[in-house]
Amino acid sequence: MFSKAESRKLREDFWISFGKSFPRKWILYNTKIRDFSFKFYFDKKKAMVSLDIEDQNIENRIRYWDKMISLKSILIDEFLPEAIFDEDYVLDNGKEISRIYIEKHKVSIHNKNTWQETMVFLNETMQQFEAFYYEYEDFIKA
């Protein structure tokens, strides 16, 4: 077991190492669409790359979700076959969002032996998400 400080330090070390190993500017929060963002996540049990639609205006959220559903077969067939679509994903804080995500299990931020495979997973998955986004950005934003 790790103390909170040790866990925090491992997280910090991982993200610094990831940035050095894969130095590039990720689109992440800069999609230029309010509450429509890409995210990296890594904890003690899994790693995840997601596209989150968090708009509290339910009509906007539904509009963007419907656009993503209309592109679902393209995303799965051409970019990310393992993508999971969850219209009503509930975050730990109770907030409901819509999320498209890919997970990698059997990795842990507390186990440095899984860091390299996790970094490769995050890098490759985000590259595919970004390629998809750039290809269909105009449709998504319209």
C-alpha positions in Angstrom: 0.0 0.0 0.0 1.0 3.5 -0.7 0.4 6.6 1.4 -1.5 9.5 -0.3 1.8 11.4 -0.7 3.5 8.4 -2.3 0.5 7.8 -4.6 0.4 11.4 -5.6 4.2 11.3 -6.4 3.7 8.2 -8.5 0.9 9.9 -10.5 3.0 13.0 -11.0 6.0 10.8 -12.1 3.9 8.9 -14.5 2.4 12.0 -16.2 5.8 13.7 -16.4 7.3 10.5 -17.9 4.4 10.2 -20.3 5.0 13.8 -21.5 8.7 13.2 -22.0 8.1 9.9 -23.8 5.4 11.2 -26.1 6.1 14.9 -26.5 3.3 16.3 -28.6 0.5 18.8 -28.1 -2.7 16.9 -27.6 -6.1 18.4 -28.5 -7.6 17.3 -25.2 -9.6 20.3 -23.9 -9.1 22.5 -26.9 -11.7 21.1 -29.2 -13.2 24.6 -29.4 -16.5 23.1 -28.5 -17.7 24.0 -25.0 -17.9 20.9 -22.7 -16.7 18.5 -25.4 -13.3 17.2 -24.5 -10.9 14.4 -24.7 -9.4 13.0 -21.5 -6.7 10.7 -20.2 -7.3 8.7 -17.1 -5.0 6.2 -15.2 -5.6 4.8 -11.7 -4.8 1.6 -9.7 -7.0 -0.6 -11.9 -7.2 0.8 -15.4 -6.3 3.3 -18.0 -8.8 5.1 -20.2 -9.0 7.6 -23.0 -12.4 9.2 -23.4 -14.4 11.8 -25.3 -16.7 13.5 -22.8 -19.8 15.5 -23.6 -20.5 17.3 -20.3 -22.8 20.1 -21.4 -25.3 20.8 -18.6 -27.7 22.1 -21.3 -29.3 18.8 -22.0 -30.4 19.9 -25.5 -26.8 20.6 -26.5 -25.6 17.4 -25.0 -28.2 15.4 -26.9 -27.3 17.2 -30.1 -23.6 16.4 -29.8 -24.4 12.8 -28.7 -26.7 12.3 -31.7 -23.9 13.5 -34.0 -21.5 11.0 -32.4 -24.0 8.2 -32.7 -24.4 9.0 -36.4 -20.6 8.6 -36.7 -20.4 5.5 -34.5 -19.9 2.9 -37.3 -17.1 5.0 -38.8 -15.4 5.5 -35.4 -15.6 1.8 -34.7 -14.8 0.5 -38.2 -12.0 2.9 -39.1 -10.5 4.2 -35.9 -11.3 2.5 -32.6 -13.0 -0.9 -32.8 -13.1 -1.2 -29.0 -14.9 2.1 -28.4 -17.7 2.0 -25.8 -20.6 4.4 -26.2 -22.3 5.4 -23.0 -25.0 8.1 -23.3 -25.6 8.3 -19.5 -22.2 7.8 -17.8 -22.2 8.9 -14.2 -19.0 10.3 -12.8 -17.8 9.7 -9.2 -19.1 13.1 -8.2 -22.6 12.1 -9.4 -22.5 14.3 -12.5 -24.1 12.7 -15.6 -22.3 13.0 -18.9 -22.2 11.2 -22.2 -18.9 9.4 -22.9 -17.2 7.4 -25.6 -14.2 5.6 -24.2 -11.6 2.9 -24.5 -10.2 1.1 -21.4 -7.2 -0.9 -20.7 -7.4 -3.2 -17.7 -4.7 -5.0 -15.7 -2.6 -1.9 -15.4 -1.9 0.2 -12.4 -0.4 3.6 -11.8 1.2 2.1 -8.7 3.0 -0.6 -10.8 5.8 0.9 -12.8 6.1 -2.3 -14.7 2.8 -1.4 -16.5 3.7 2.2 -17.2 5.2 1.6 -20.7 2.3 -0.4 -22.0 -0.1 2.2 -20.6 1.8 5.1 -22.2 1.7 3.3 -25.6 -2.1 2.6 -25.1 -2.8 6.3 -24.2 -0.7 7.6 -27.1 -2.1 5.2 -29.7 -5.7 5.6 -28.6 -5.6 9.4 -28.4 -4.0 9.5 -31.8 -6.9 7.6 -33.2 -9.4 9.7 -31.4 -7.8 12.9 -32.7 -7.6 11.6 -36.3 -11.3 10.8 -36.1 -12.1 14.2 -34.6 -10.0 16.1 -37.2 -11.7 14.2 -40.0 -15.2 14.9 -38.8 -14.6 18.2 -36.9 -16.7 20.3 -39.3 -19.7 18.0 -39.0 -19.4 17.8 -35.2 -19.2 21.6 -34.8 -22.0 22.3 -37.3 
